[in-house]
Amino acid sequence: MTLMTKAGVEALRVAPEAIEEAAKLLYIRALKILPDDIKQGFARLDAGETDGTAKAILATMIENIGVAERTDNLLCQDTGIPIFNVTIGRNVELDGWALKQGIRRGTERATREHPLRSSVVHPITRKNEHTSCGAHVPVINLDFCEEDRVLRLEMIPKGSGSENGSFLQMLIPADGMAGVKRFVVDAAMKAGGKVCPPTIMGVGVGGTSDLCMHLAKVAATRPLGSRCADEEGAKLEAALSEAVNSLGIGPQGLGGDSTAFAVHVEVAATHITMNPVAVNIQCHSARRASATFTPDGVAIGF
Amino acid sequence: MPCTEADIRKLRIGDTVTLQDTLFGIRDATQIHMFDHGRRTRFDLKGHAVIHTAPNVRKVDKRGTNDSGYEAICVGTTTSDRMERFTRPLMEREGVRIVIGKGGLREGSLDAFRELGGVYLAIIGGTAALETTWIEAIEDVDLDDLNPESLWRFRIKDFGPLLVAMDSHGGSLYAAVQKSVEDRRAAALAKLGVA
């Protein structure tokens, strides 16, 4: 048994204080500046929209992005449930507990110091601690990547209007892909205008029940223009995007062509007796921000 | 604001409206406490508009009697559907005439609007930075133990344009869109190769 650090290469070490600062900065930044891919998504929808009301709504949404940047204000009042996706590369040394505490403290500080509306309550008493934190919140997802000496922290403030548009069905093999497709179309219809369309509709296919819903969330928060790595999943997301946008739900559910920027699909292997499908939706204020730590320093982006 | 039943009855779906002076902010917890737990507000909501919101605010020193001690940072609008069952009591007990929200309300609210004289005005969800520029001040706040889901009294200027999406004559843009979406479902599924 030897230590895993490569001989002769200094491991990347990130201080908990740097994680705390980044968590605070990312939460506030995500709430104020939309990623470029989402801005381009608006331009694309606006160019293709044929309904007059829908076009006017899209124009107001685009105007709001500019107002938020000019006035240094939040895009949407919903500060969401804070989610942090941590991706750890190779040759990174980390105190996991300190990382978790740093994320929590950064979230609390953003809430108190900006200040932000704490949208987080105890699920039974409904008590709001005004910290945006609580049991298991912020949500922290951990994953690993092959890159050397890289630590990536992605922040997603997940709004409730779209999160309430979440659906899971444990379909069976005999339901086939037909059942999956029908489920997604019907989920879009049930969600209607309540999820603040145009949306990114995330679809999870396969896995276990919890993994399936997690895949749907990953899909819903993926940048526009990205494609499912699985070839069959990529074909499915293209077909579903076209289908959902043929329904005419439109921006805010008031009719039009622009129901979803895209439908994104993520897949996982599943059991021979299972065929699970989940839908998780991201609203048009598809907010995210990221910090990438390398030996050269920290880069802030989306 | 406030307005009369006659003012409301003149409005039809598709019209646009811009509001002035006073607007009340209300949300899930506010209405659960008012109508399920029997709490009363000291505010007179008769003839007024309520908006489904819980704002981002900053505590500040009170500067006068017409000052809540809060400054608005970001005021936006939440999904109305969750508060569907409170439309009728809001109108019957409190005299509210206008509900502002996003995503629409259902048949029960449409019935209340028709019987009692009310409208639903659609604001564009997720455009809170813009909406905040229409808010001049937070004049007062009640039921503030529910913060941020307190009952807020905003002073507004040129709040809109807002779209009349449900009127007092049985008209609902949401119902019309829903009908059309249901009609398109079969074609969408057929294109996906689903019977």
Contacts between the chains, C-beta under 8 A, distances in Angstrom:
chain1	res1	chain2	res2	distance
A	53	B	163	7.6
A	57	B	124	5.6
A	60	B	124	5.0
A	60	B	127	5.6
A	60	B	130	6.9
A	61	B	124	6.5
A	61	B	126	6.7
A	61	B	127	5.9
A	63	B	127	7.6
A	63	B	130	6.1
A	64	B	124	7.8
A	64	B	126	7.2
A	64	B	127	3.8
A	64	B	128	7.4
A	64	B	129	5.3
A	64	B	130	4.5
A	67	B	129	4.3
A	67	B	130	4.8
A	67	B	133	6.7
A	68	B	129	3.7
A	71	B	129	6.2
A	71	B	132	7.8
A	71	B	133	7.4
A	73	B	73	7.2
A	73	B	74	5.6
A	73	B	128	7.8
A	73	B	129	4.4
A	73	B	132	6.3
A	74	B	56	6.3
A	74	B	73	7.3
A	74	B	74	4.2
A	74	B	76	7.9
A	74	B	128	6.3
A	74	B	129	6.5
A	75	B	126	6.9
A	75	B	128	6.8
A	75	B	129	5.9
A	76	B	74	7.8
A	76	B	76	5.4
A	76	B	125	7.7
A	76	B	126	4.6
A	76	B	127	7.7
A	76	B	128	4.9
A	77	B	53	6.8
A	77	B	54	7.1
A	77	B	55	5.9
A	77	B	56	5.7
A	77	B	74	5.0
A	77	B	75	6.1
A	77	B	76	3.2
A	77	B	77	7.6
A	77	B	78	7.7
A	77	B	128	4.3
A	78	B	76	6.9
A	78	B	78	7.0
A	79	B	56	7.0
A	114	B	73	7.8
A	115	B	56	7.3
A	115	B	57	7.9
A	115	B	58	5.8
A	115	B	73	7.3
A	116	B	56	5.9
A	117	B	54	6.5
A	117	B	55	6.9
A	117	B	56	4.3
A	117	B	57	7.5
A	117	B	74	7.8
A	117	B	148	4.9
A	118	B	148	7.5
A	119	B	54	7.9
A	119	B	148	7.9
A	126	B	29	6.8
A	128	B	147	7.5
A	128	B	148	7.5
A	159	B	126	7.8
A	160	B	78	7.6
A	160	B	79	7.7
A	161	B	78	6.6
A	161	B	79	4.3
A	161	B	102	7.6
A	161	B	103	7.3
A	161	B	125	6.5
A	164	B	79	7.0
A	164	B	82	7.6
A	178	B	193	7.3
A	178	B	194	4.5
A	178	B	195	7.2
A	181	B	189	7.1
A	181	B	192	4.6
A	181	B	193	7.8
A	181	B	194	5.1
A	182	B	189	6.3
A	182	B	194	5.4
A	185	B	185	6.6
A	185	B	188	5.6
A	185	B	189	6.1
A	185	B	192	7.4
A	186	B	185	7.9
A	189	B	181	5.8
A	189	B	182	7.4
A	189	B	185	6.7
A	192	B	103	7.1
A	192	B	104	7.7
A	192	B	174	7.6
A	192	B	177	7.9
A	192	B	178	6.8
A	192	B	181	7.6
A	193	B	102	7.2
A	193	B	103	4.2
A	193	B	104	5.8
A	193	B	174	6.7
A	193	B	177	7.7
A	194	B	79	5.0
A	194	B	81	5.0
A	194	B	103	4.2
A	194	B	104	7.9
A	195	B	79	7.9
A	195	B	103	7.8
A	196	B	79	7.6
A	196	B	102	6.9
A	196	B	103	7.4
A	196	B	125	4.5
A	196	B	126	5.1
A	239	B	192	5.8
A	240	B	192	7.5
A	242	B	191	7.1
A	243	B	188	4.5
A	243	B	189	7.5
A	243	B	191	6.2
A	243	B	192	5.2
A	244	B	188	7.7
A	246	B	184	6.3
A	246	B	187	7.0
A	246	B	188	4.9
A	246	B	191	7.1
A	247	B	181	5.0
A	247	B	184	5.3
A	247	B	185	7.1
A	247	B	188	5.9
A	248	B	177	7.0
A	248	B	180	5.6
A	248	B	181	5.6
A	248	B	184	5.7
A	249	B	177	6.8
A	249	B	181	5.7
A	250	B	177	7.0
A	251	B	124	7.9
A	252	B	102	6.3
A	252	B	103	7.0
A	252	B	122	6.7
A	252	B	124	6.0
A	252	B	125	6.3
A	253	B	103	5.9
A	253	B	104	6.3
A	253	B	174	6.3
A	253	B	177	6.2
A	254	B	122	6.7
A	254	B	163	7.4
A	254	B	165	7.0
A	254	B	173	5.8
A	254	B	174	7.5
A	254	B	177	6.3
A	255	B	173	7.5
A	255	B	176	7.8
A	255	B	177	4.6
A	255	B	180	7.1
A	283	B	125	7.5
A	283	B	126	5.9
A	284	B	126	5.5
A	285	B	126	4.2
